[in-house]
């Protein structure tokens, strides 16, 4: 058989201009990233809570070191692959923020055996019994946070089901696991956009979390950690009394969906995809690029918002949006750029080979299409290339 070698895109050199990069590729504005992190961190310091950045969007040690308050953490992850990666990089204080499946407990223990304090979340008696049995078999008091449903968005014990909450806690403690506290995620806040409604959602999340913690404590169970979090509520909370930590992740990059909610300023979006013009369909008012949904992702979350951003907002190389220019449609490797329907803006003159940048609808989904960040300095040139991971 012939020897087949797959070519990999070489990393960009420091100081590389954007018109020298191979496209499509992922760009990260380091100054905006750092400003977004510092703004939220300072806010949470004023509110008197610990910040636990969610690194599911970043999936990068380089970004994680900027987001975390210390090299060892704290941090949250969404996959065990992320937990392994960050633990290998020296992060010790981790929460695996997806309900635990019993088949994954051996992998959890392997990560913990390397020195990482990896905590789990769960919301059922079946999970609690599996974790307790695993803890007994290893003599390792696996730390657990009980997930409570903040607003009907996804998983968690119903806030009114105090009996189930207490029984889960009792089975964990009796079985030799470590009950560390309660965890909430106000996922329905992503459907809001009014500032007053977002503030109310943050307060409802806080009250539900404090009530759940008090329920456990009243039953004689430990609850040292009261954890809440989402980018919208983290940015909108006015009072976090009774809460010990706040989690957020997408805020550090920002995206068009969060801008539609009002939880980030569009000018603060740090992530974009660099693309090249490869064709025109002038009779249709289209510009064709080499960044389709494989580079941008299939996420169309803004279609449910007041302003539909298509597959992303189109900017010049300096990151300035063209008036009402969006990726109106996308195929696997083709992006179709057009002026927003109903707009009086004109299509810019972008010849074949011209470069442009696309702001993402959902930073997590767009980031997942790429294996590295091309990090931009203040001059708009590449100052570094940071690897990122994927997988479960």
PyMOL commands that set and color helices and strands:
alter all, ss='L'
color gray80, all
select helices_A, chain A and resi 18-20+30-47+61-67+80-88+102-113+125-138+162-174+187-191+195-218+231-236+250-252+256-261+266-268+282-284+293-296+301-304+363-367
alter helices_A, ss='H'
color red, helices_A
select strands_A, chain A and resi 25-29+50-54+73-77+93-99+117-122+143-149+157-158+178-183+225-229+245-248+271-281+286-289+313-315+321-330+335-339+355-359+372-376+382-387
alter strands_A, ss='S'
color yellow, strands_A
deselect
rebuild
show_as cartoon
